[in-house]
Amino acid sequence: MPRPAPPAVPPVGALLRRYADAGEPLSCQPVAQGLLNRGYRLATTRGAYFLKQHLDARTADRDTIARQHRATQRLHALGLPVAPPLPDSAGRTVAVIGGHCYALHPWIDGRHRDGAQLTRAGCRRLGALLGHVHTCLERVMEPAPPGPPWPATTRPAGRGPGRPTDGDAGQDTGHESARPEDTFRLIDELLRLVRARRPRDGFDELAEHRLRERRVLLAAHAHRRPPAAAATGWVHGDFHPFNLLYRGAEPAAIVDWDRLGVRPRAEEAVRAAAIFFVRPAGELALDKVRAYARAYRRAAGADRAELAAAVDRVWWERLNDFWTLRWRYQLHDRRADPQFPAVSALAVWWTREYEAVRDAFTG
C-alpha cells in the first residue's frame, strides 16, 4: 500500500499536544531543507524547537528513527555535541501522525562552516571530533555485525537511480568496490540522456564533457579497483558541513543521524574531508586535510595503513560515482546541480594528485 503524500504543513497542533511542556505554537518556518527530509523552526510560547519530518523511505520508519534517537541520547551522555530528541509525555521520541514520522529536538543556535572557514586548529578539532564520534559509537552501540554495512545508502552503479544521501552520496554497495563494467554502462546511459536534452544548456555541456572524460580515466585505471573493505564500525553516515553546527569556533551539534550504520570507519573520515576541504575548482586543501587527518587518527586510534586503504577506496568510489547526474537526468531532480562542478572536478584532480592526497591523510 503506498504511503500518503507528506503534508505541505506539518501537524504542529497534534504534535504539541503530545508534549506537556512544549507550549502553544506561534510559528513554524521551514529551514534550509536537506535533500531527503524536512526541517522546521518551531516557535512556541515556551521557546524554539527543531521539528524534523522524516521522509526518506529507507530510514523513516519508527524503529529505525528510535534506534538513532537512543544512540544520540547515549552519545550526549558521553559529552559529545549532539541534540537528542525531546521525549513526549509518554516518553516516546517518535510521533507518527498521518502515516509520517516526526521528532522534536531542541533548537541549537549556530552556523555551518566549511573547510575554507576553518583555521588549522579548527581542522584539528574537526578531525578529533569525528574520531571521538567513532570511538563513542563503539561504546554505545551493539558490536558491529559481520557482513555488508547497514543500511545501504545507494544502489550500485547501473542498477537503477536510487536516492543518495544528503551532501555526500558515494556508492555504498557493501564491502565491495564498484565494478568498472557497471560504471561504463551507467556512463553510456547518462550520455544518452544528456545528448537528448533540448534545448541544451551549459550544465548539459559540462555534464557531457565530464562523462566522456571520466570514461577515459576509468578505462586507464580499471586495473586499480581496490579490494573489499576489511574493517567496519559504527559511523554517523553523513558527516558534512550541513550536518554540523558551530557556535563560534567550537562545534555545537552534530545533527541528522539518519545514516547511522556499520561501515568502514576510516572511509567516513576520508569522505568527510573530501566535502569539507574541497575548493570550488575541485582541489582539496591538502594542508588542512593533513591537520584534520592527524587529529582523526589520534582520536580514533586508526593507523596509517587504515587511512591509506580508505583513501584508495573513496578515490575509486568518486571515480565511479555520478549521483548528481543521476538525480538530474534519471530522477529529474535538480536540487543537487550546484554540487556537480566541484564534485566532478575533484575526481579528475584526485586521480592526477593521488600520491599527494594519500600522503596528506597518512603523513
C-alpha positions as CSV (number, residue, x, y, z in Angstrom):
1,M,0.0,0.0,0.0
2,P,1.6,3.4,-1.0
3,R,2.4,5.8,1.7
4,P,0.3,9.0,1.9
5,A,1.9,12.1,0.5
6,P,3.6,14.3,3.1
7,P,1.5,17.3,4.2
8,A,2.6,20.7,3.0
9,V,2.4,22.0,6.6
10,P,3.4,19.7,9.5
11,P,0.6,18.9,12.0
12,V,2.0,21.1,14.7
13,G,-1.1,21.2,16.9
14,A,-1.4,17.4,17.0
15,L,2.3,17.1,17.7
16,L,2.5,19.6,20.5
17,R,-0.5,18.0,22.3
18,R,1.8,15.1,23.0
19,Y,4.2,17.3,24.9
20,A,3.2,18.6,28.3
21,D,5.8,21.4,28.5
22,A,6.3,22.5,24.8
23,G,3.8,25.4,24.9
24,E,1.4,26.7,22.3
25,P,2.5,27.1,18.7
26,L,3.4,30.6,17.5
27,S,5.1,29.9,14.1
28,C,6.6,27.1,12.1
29,Q,9.1,28.1,9.4
30,P,11.0,25.8,7.0
31,V,14.7,25.8,7.5
32,A,17.3,25.1,4.7
33,Q,16.0,21.8,3.5
34,G,18.1,18.7,3.2
35,L,17.8,16.6,0.1
36,L,15.8,13.8,1.8
37,N,14.0,15.1,4.9
38,R,12.3,18.3,6.0
39,G,13.1,20.6,9.0
40,Y,11.3,23.5,10.6
41,R,12.0,26.1,13.2
42,L,9.0,25.8,15.5
43,A,8.4,28.7,17.9
44,T,6.1,28.2,20.8
45,T,5.1,30.1,24.0
46,R,7.8,28.1,25.7
47,G,10.7,28.6,23.3
48,A,12.1,27.4,20.0
49,Y,12.5,23.8,18.7
50,F,13.7,22.0,15.6
51,L,10.9,19.9,14.1
52,K,12.1,17.1,11.8
53,Q,9.8,15.4,9.4
54,H,11.3,12.1,8.3
55,L,10.6,11.3,4.7
56,D,13.4,9.1,3.3
57,A,11.7,5.7,2.8
58,R,14.8,3.7,3.8
59,T,15.1,5.3,7.3
60,A,11.7,6.9,8.0
61,D,10.2,4.0,10.0
62,R,9.6,4.3,13.7
63,D,12.0,1.6,14.8
64,T,14.9,2.9,12.7
65,I,14.4,6.5,14.0
66,A,14.1,5.4,17.6
67,R,17.4,3.5,17.2
68,Q,19.0,6.7,16.1
69,H,17.5,8.6,19.0
70,R,18.8,6.1,21.5
71,A,22.3,6.5,20.0
72,T,22.2,10.3,20.3
73,Q,21.0,10.1,23.9
74,R,23.9,7.9,24.8
75,L,26.4,10.0,22.9
76,H,25.1,13.1,24.7
77,A,25.6,11.4,28.0
78,L,29.3,10.8,27.0
79,G,29.7,14.6,26.3
80,L,29.5,14.7,22.5
81,P,27.8,17.7,21.0
82,V,24.6,16.3,19.7
83,A,20.9,17.3,20.1
84,P,18.9,14.3,21.2
85,P,15.1,14.5,20.6
86,L,12.8,15.5,23.4
87,P,10.5,12.8,24.8
88,D,6.8,13.4,24.8
89,S,4.6,12.9,27.9
90,A,4.7,9.1,27.3
91,G,8.5,9.0,27.0
92,R,8.3,8.5,23.2
93,T,10.7,10.4,20.8
94,V,9.0,9.5,17.5
95,A,5.5,10.8,16.7
96,V,3.6,9.0,13.9
97,I,0.9,11.3,12.6
98,G,-1.0,10.8,9.3
99,G,1.4,8.0,8.4
100,H,4.5,10.1,8.7
101,C,7.2,10.3,11.4
102,Y,8.2,13.4,13.3
103,A,10.6,14.2,16.0
104,L,11.1,17.3,18.2
105,H,14.6,18.5,19.1
106,P,15.9,21.5,21.0
107,W,16.7,24.4,18.7
108,I,20.5,24.9,18.5
109,D,21.7,28.4,17.6
110,G,24.7,28.0,15.4
111,R,26.1,28.2,11.9
112,H,27.6,25.8,9.4
113,R,31.2,26.1,8.5
114,D,33.1,24.5,5.6
115,G,36.8,23.9,5.4
116,A,37.6,27.3,4.0
117,Q,36.2,28.9,7.2
118,L,38.3,26.7,9.5
119,T,41.7,27.6,10.8
120,R,44.4,24.9,11.1
121,A,43.3,24.5,14.8
122,G,39.7,24.2,13.6
123,C,40.7,21.4,11.2
124,R,42.3,19.5,14.1
125,R,39.2,20.0,16.2
126,L,37.1,18.6,13.4
127,G,39.2,15.5,12.9
128,A,39.3,14.9,16.6
129,L,35.6,15.3,16.9
130,L,34.9,12.7,14.2
131,G,37.4,10.3,15.8
132,H,35.6,10.7,19.1
133,V,32.3,10.0,17.4
134,H,33.6,6.7,16.1
135,T,35.1,5.6,19.4
136,C,32.0,6.7,21.4
137,L,29.7,4.9,18.9
138,E,31.8,1.8,19.6
139,R,30.9,2.1,23.3
140,V,27.2,2.8,23.0
141,M,26.2,0.6,20.1
142,E,26.0,-3.2,19.9
143,P,29.0,-4.8,18.3
144,A,29.2,-4.3,14.6
145,P,27.9,-7.4,12.9
146,P,29.9,-9.2,10.1
147,G,28.7,-8.8,6.6
148,P,27.6,-5.8,4.4
149,P,27.1,-2.4,6.0
150,W,23.7,-1.4,7.2
151,P,21.8,0.5,5.9
152,A,23.0,0.7,2.3
153,T,22.6,4.3,1.1
154,T,22.7,3.9,-2.6
155,R,22.5,1.2,-5.3
156,P,25.5,0.0,-7.3
157,A,26.2,1.9,-10.5
158,G,24.0,0.9,-13.3
159,R,21.2,-0.7,-11.2
160,G,18.6,2.0,-11.1
161,P,18.7,5.5,-9.8
162,G,18.2,5.2,-6.1
163,R,18.4,8.1,-3.7
164,P,21.8,9.0,-2.4
165,T,22.5,10.6,1.0
166,D,22.4,14.4,1.7
167,G,25.6,16.1,0.7
168,D,27.7,13.1,0.0
169,A,26.3,10.3,-2.0
170,G,29.1,7.9,-2.9
171,Q,28.2,4.4,-3.9
172,D,27.6,2.4,-0.7
173,T,27.4,-1.1,-2.2
174,G,28.5,-3.1,0.8
175,H,32.1,-4.1,1.2
176,E,32.7,-4.5,-2.5
177,S,34.0,-1.6,-4.6
178,A,32.3,-0.5,-7.8
179,R,32.7,-2.6,-10.9
180,P,34.0,-0.7,-13.9
181,E,31.7,-2.6,-16.3
182,D,28.7,-1.3,-14.3
183,T,30.0,2.2,-14.4
184,F,30.7,2.1,-18.2
185,R,27.0,1.1,-18.7
186,L,25.9,4.0,-16.5
187,I,28.1,6.5,-18.3
188,D,26.6,5.4,-21.6
189,E,23.0,5.7,-20.3
190,L,23.8,9.2,-18.8
191,L,25.4,10.3,-22.1
192,R,22.3,9.2,-24.0
193,L,20.1,11.3,-21.7
194,V,22.4,14.3,-21.8
195,R,22.5,14.3,-25.6
196,A,18.8,14.0,-25.8
197,R,18.2,17.2,-23.9
198,R,16.6,20.1,-25.8
199,P,17.4,22.8,-25.5
200,R,20.9,22.1,-24.1
201,D,22.4,24.5,-21.6
202,G,25.8,25.0,-20.0
203,F,25.2,22.3,-17.4
204,D,24.5,19.7,-20.2
205,E,27.7,20.7,-22.0
206,L,29.7,20.3,-18.8
207,A,28.0,17.0,-18.0
208,E,28.8,15.5,-21.4
209,H,32.4,16.7,-21.1
210,R,32.9,15.2,-17.6
211,L,31.2,11.9,-18.6
212,R,33.5,11.5,-21.7
213,E,36.5,12.5,-19.6
214,R,35.6,10.0,-16.8
215,R,35.2,7.1,-19.2
216,V,38.7,7.7,-20.4
217,L,40.0,7.9,-16.9
218,L,38.2,4.8,-15.8
219,A,39.5,2.8,-18.7
220,A,43.1,3.9,-17.8
221,H,42.7,2.9,-14.1
222,A,40.3,0.0,-14.2
223,H,43.1,-2.3,-13.1
224,R,43.3,-0.4,-9.8
225,R,39.9,-1.5,-8.4
226,P,40.5,-1.8,-4.7
227,P,39.7,-5.0,-2.7
228,A,36.7,-5.3,-0.4
229,A,36.9,-3.3,2.8
230,A,38.4,-5.3,5.7
231,A,37.2,-3.4,8.8
232,T,34.0,-1.8,9.7
233,G,32.4,0.0,12.7
234,W,29.5,2.3,13.6
235,V,29.6,5.6,11.8
236,H,27.4,8.8,11.6
237,G,27.0,8.0,7.9
238,D,26.6,11.6,6.6
239,F,29.2,13.8,8.2
240,H,29.5,17.0,6.2
241,P,29.3,20.8,6.8
242,F,25.5,21.0,6.7
243,N,25.2,18.4,9.5
244,L,27.5,20.2,11.9
245,L,26.6,23.4,13.7
246,Y,29.2,25.7,15.1
247,R,28.9,28.3,17.9
248,G,31.9,30.5,17.4
249,A,34.9,28.2,16.8
250,E,33.5,25.3,18.7
251,P,31.2,22.6,17.3
252,A,27.8,22.9,18.9
253,A,25.9,20.0,17.5
254,I,26.2,17.1,15.1
255,V,22.8,16.6,13.5
256,D,21.0,14.3,11.1
257,W,21.8,10.8,12.2
258,D,19.6,9.2,9.6
259,R,22.5,7.3,8.1
260,L,23.8,5.8,11.3
261,G,25.1,2.4,10.3
262,V,28.0,0.0,10.1
263,R,30.6,0.8,7.5
264,P,34.4,1.2,7.2
265,R,35.2,4.0,9.7
266,A,38.2,5.5,8.0
267,E,36.2,5.8,4.8
268,E,33.8,8.2,6.6
269,A,36.8,10.3,7.7
270,V,38.1,10.5,4.1
271,R,34.7,11.2,2.6
272,A,34.1,14.0,5.2
273,A,37.4,15.6,4.3
274,A,36.6,15.4,0.6
275,I,33.5,17.5,1.3
276,F,34.8,19.9,4.0
277,F,38.1,20.7,2.2
278,V,37.2,20.7,-1.5
279,R,37.7,24.0,-3.2
280,P,35.4,25.3,-5.9
281,A,37.7,24.2,-8.7
282,G,37.7,20.6,-7.4
283,E,41.0,20.6,-5.5
284,L,41.5,19.6,-1.9
285,A,43.2,21.9,0.6
286,L,45.8,19.3,1.5
287,D,47.4,21.3,4.3
288,K,44.1,21.3,6.1
289,V,43.4,17.7,5.3
290,R,46.8,16.8,6.9
291,A,45.9,18.6,10.1
292,Y,42.4,17.0,10.2
293,A,43.7,13.5,9.4
294,R,46.4,13.5,12.0
295,A,43.9,14.5,14.7
296,Y,41.4,11.9,13.5
297,R,44.0,9.1,13.6
298,R,45.0,10.0,17.2
299,A,41.4,10.3,18.4
300,A,40.1,7.1,16.6
301,G,43.2,5.0,17.2
302,A,43.5,4.5,13.4
303,D,46.8,3.7,11.8
304,R,48.2,5.0,8.5
305,A,47.5,1.7,6.7
306,E,43.8,2.0,7.6
307,L,43.7,5.6,6.2
308,A,45.7,4.6,3.1
309,A,43.2,1.8,2.3
310,A,40.3,4.2,2.9
311,V,41.8,6.8,0.5
312,D,42.1,4.2,-2.1
313,R,38.5,3.0,-1.8
314,V,37.0,6.5,-1.6
315,W,39.0,7.7,-4.6
316,W,37.7,4.7,-6.5
317,E,34.2,5.4,-5.3
318,R,34.4,9.0,-6.6
319,L,35.8,7.9,-9.9
320,N,32.8,5.6,-10.4
321,D,30.1,7.8,-8.9
322,F,27.7,10.1,-10.8
323,W,25.0,10.7,-8.2
324,T,24.4,14.4,-9.1
325,L,23.8,13.5,-12.7
326,R,21.6,10.6,-11.8
327,W,19.4,13.0,-9.9
328,R,19.2,15.4,-12.7
329,Y,18.8,13.1,-15.7
330,Q,17.2,10.0,-14.3
331,L,15.1,11.4,-11.4
332,H,14.5,14.9,-13.0
333,D,15.5,16.5,-9.7
334,R,17.9,19.4,-9.9
335,R,18.5,20.2,-6.2
336,A,21.9,18.6,-6.4
337,D,23.0,20.5,-9.5
338,P,25.1,23.1,-7.6
339,Q,27.3,20.3,-6.2
340,F,28.2,18.9,-9.6
341,P,31.0,21.2,-10.8
342,A,33.3,20.7,-7.8
343,V,32.3,17.0,-7.3
344,S,33.1,16.1,-10.9
345,A,36.3,18.1,-11.0
346,L,37.5,16.5,-7.7
347,A,37.5,13.0,-9.2
348,V,39.8,14.2,-12.0
349,W,42.1,16.2,-9.8
350,W,42.3,13.4,-7.2
351,T,43.3,10.9,-9.8
352,R,46.1,13.2,-11.0
353,E,47.3,14.0,-7.5
354,Y,46.7,10.6,-6.0
355,E,50.0,10.3,-4.1
356,A,49.8,13.8,-2.6
357,V,46.3,13.1,-1.4
358,R,47.3,9.8,0.2
359,D,50.3,11.4,1.8
360,A,48.1,14.2,3.3
361,F,45.9,11.5,5.0
362,T,48.7,9.3,6.2
363,G,51.7,11.7,6.7
